[in-house]
Each structure stands twice: as structure tokens, then as C-alpha cells.
Amino acid sequence: MAFLVGSKGIGTPTWGHSLKVDPYLWSSKLSFLYDIDYLRNIENLYGNEVLKQYILEKLKAIDKFDDCLVITDFTQFTWTGTVEDLRGGDSVSWEITTDELKCTITTGSIRDDRNAWKYINFASDMSKLFFSCVYIPSSHITACDVSRESGEYTWHDSYEHRWFYSVYTYIPPSASDFRLRRYTSTTEITLASEPVDLASGTPYKVAGYFDVSNHIQKAWREKDPIDLSNPTLSATDTAISYIKSFRLRANAFYENRTYTYRWKVPLIVAWKS
């Protein structure tokens, strides 16, 4: 039996090319989100547009999205912009390879928050966003954010999906956590969190879903396949009513240290107006 690629996506019985093996065809499970070899194979055979249609068809298990981006090679993607919000004596370097986006922050003598991030701005306001990728946390905060402001602004009106990873002897390991957090111009609040025992240099599968029109925020970690009815974290916050940008952000705090943050492909971001 051949599986078909057509205008409705891979596996839809319409006109198109024959895809010999689709192990996810008849499943609503979303384990394919982290299967980089499988996604690259589709892209190599049929192109990124067909891959995007396949992703959108499968993501209907979560919601019906208008469009998406599927990054299988970081060197082939252009971000809207890069921001480095630093303190005196700090430095930042970015290394982009096919498989990985790597940010290294070296801090100076000041103890304070500093951030570096890459962002995507949407052409219009969005009501829903889903993303999935792989974090390799550093020894502070590794995050993905959605915001109702343009992506170059640091904290304004955003939801933060993050790991906090403690490796310092004066902070107990139990301080490490997985968290949904909200920032506005006047307040910041943790919406949901759970303690986690992280291992340095270990990749962790993560995903997030933000439906601001219905005040729903969900996050998953190490769920493969994703259990839609059982998110790791969930909240119903009403503060943010639309989404303008998405970003990958590295946050450091302590002085005179070097932090390394990494995100791995595939990075999938889907949105709905």
C-alpha cells in the first residue's frame, strides 16, 4: 500500500506522490514532533511546504492552525532579530549548526539578570500558538517566550516557558524547576511549576500551547508522544489577549561565570490568527 502526498498533506488519499512508509499515518499521537530523521526525510523528498502541511494536519489533534514553521536545519533559518540585554563586562556568542542553536553568555562582575535571545515577529496578531523543540539547559534559565509585544522587548506582556537549572552549591538542587510564568508591564507571576532533577548537558523534549483567546496555557516536558489531555503544567491566565512574537531566550544572573544554552532541532512553531 502506498501513502499519498497531496494538497491536504501526507497520508491524505488525494493526488500526489507516493510516500512508501509513514509510521505515524493512522495515529493521532504526536511523537513525530521530535523525530528529526523522519521529518528531514519528508523534507528531502518533497520539500518544506509539504512538510509544513503534514505538520498542520497532524497538529489538528491539538488545534487547527493557520500556518507553521518547521526548522530542521538552524543554518537555513533567518530570525526576525537578535537581542543581547547585558551588563558591564558581559559578552555573548552565538553558534549555529545544522542541529543546534547555541548561546554562550560570559558574565562580568555584576550580579543581575541579563538576557540574550532570537525572536520571530508575526505579521499580524495571533490568538493561538504551539511550539515543540529540545532544550539543553544551562545553569540558570533556558526559555521559550510568547509575547504581545514585538520580540525585541525584554519582559513586556509575555508568557515564559522555561527550565530553571541550579548547579551552585549554595542553591539546593531542588530549586531546579519547570515553569510557566507571566510578565506584564506591572507584574510577574508564576502560573504553574514543578520541581525537576536536571542533568547537565542532557537534552529534554518540551512543548507549549498558548490559546490566549480562551485563556489556556499548557506545557509538556519529556512527553513523547504528547498526551494532550495530561499536560505537565497548565494554567488559565487572562492577562494577555494576543500574540505578536515568539523567541528562544537565555537568562543568566550570577557574576563571573560562563553559561551555555542550547536548543536542538526540530523546532516547530504553529499559529492561528
Secondary structure as the mmCIF struct_conf table of DSSP 4:
data_model
#
loop_
_struct_conf.conf_type_id
_struct_conf.id
_struct_conf.beg_label_comp_id
_struct_conf.beg_label_asym_id
_struct_conf.beg_label_seq_id
_struct_conf.end_label_comp_id
_struct_conf.end_label_asym_id
_struct_conf.end_label_seq_id
STRN STRN1 PHE A 3 GLY A 6
TURN_TY1_P TURN_TY1_P1 SER A 7 LYS A 8
STRN STRN2 GLY A 9 ILE A 10
TURN_TY1_P TURN_TY1_P2 GLY A 11 GLY A 11
BEND BEND1 PRO A 13 GLY A 16
STRN STRN3 HIS A 17 LEU A 19
BEND BEND2 LYS A 20 LYS A 20
TURN_TY1_P TURN_TY1_P3 PRO A 23 TRP A 26
HELX_RH_3T_P HELX_RH_3T_P1 SER A 31 TYR A 34
HELX_RH_AL_P HELX_RH_AL_P1 ILE A 36 TYR A 46
HELX_RH_AL_P HELX_RH_AL_P2 ASN A 48 LYS A 58
HELX_RH_3T_P HELX_RH_3T_P2 LEU A 59 ALA A 61
TURN_TY1_P TURN_TY1_P4 ILE A 62 ILE A 62
BEND BEND3 ASP A 66 ASP A 66
STRN STRN4 ASP A 67 ILE A 71
BEND BEND4 THR A 72 THR A 72
HELX_RH_3T_P HELX_RH_3T_P3 PHE A 74 GLN A 76
BEND BEND5 THR A 80 THR A 80
STRN STRN5 GLY A 81 ASP A 85
TURN_TY1_P TURN_TY1_P5 GLY A 88 GLY A 89
STRN STRN6 SER A 91 ILE A 96
BEND BEND6 THR A 98 ASP A 99
STRN STRN7 GLU A 100 THR A 106
BEND BEND7 SER A 109 SER A 109
BEND BEND8 ASP A 112 ASP A 112
STRN STRN8 ARG A 114 MET A 126
BEND BEND9 SER A 127 SER A 127
STRN STRN9 LYS A 128 ILE A 136
BEND BEND10 SER A 139 HIS A 140
STRN STRN10 ILE A 141 SER A 147
BEND BEND11 ARG A 148 GLU A 149
TURN_TY1_P TURN_TY1_P6 GLY A 151 GLU A 152
BEND BEND12 TYR A 153 TRP A 155
TURN_TY1_P TURN_TY1_P7 HIS A 156 ASP A 157
STRN STRN11 SER A 158 PHE A 164
TURN_TY1_P TURN_TY1_P8 THR A 169 TYR A 170
BEND BEND13 ILE A 171 ILE A 171
HELX_RH_3T_P HELX_RH_3T_P4 PRO A 173 ALA A 175
STRN STRN12 ASP A 177 TYR A 183
BEND BEND14 SER A 185 THR A 186
STRN STRN13 GLU A 188 PRO A 195
TURN_TY1_P TURN_TY1_P9 SER A 200 GLY A 201
STRN STRN14 TYR A 204 ASP A 211
TURN_TY1_P TURN_TY1_P10 VAL A 212 HIS A 215
STRN STRN15 ILE A 216 ARG A 221
BEND BEND15 GLU A 222 GLU A 222
BEND BEND16 ASP A 224 PRO A 225
TURN_TY1_P TURN_TY1_P11 LEU A 228 SER A 229
BEND BEND17 ASN A 230 ASN A 230
BEND BEND18 THR A 232 THR A 232
STRN STRN16 LEU A 233 ALA A 235
BEND BEND19 ALA A 239 ALA A 239
STRN STRN17 ILE A 243 ALA A 252
BEND BEND20 TYR A 254 ASN A 256
STRN STRN18 THR A 258 LYS A 272
#
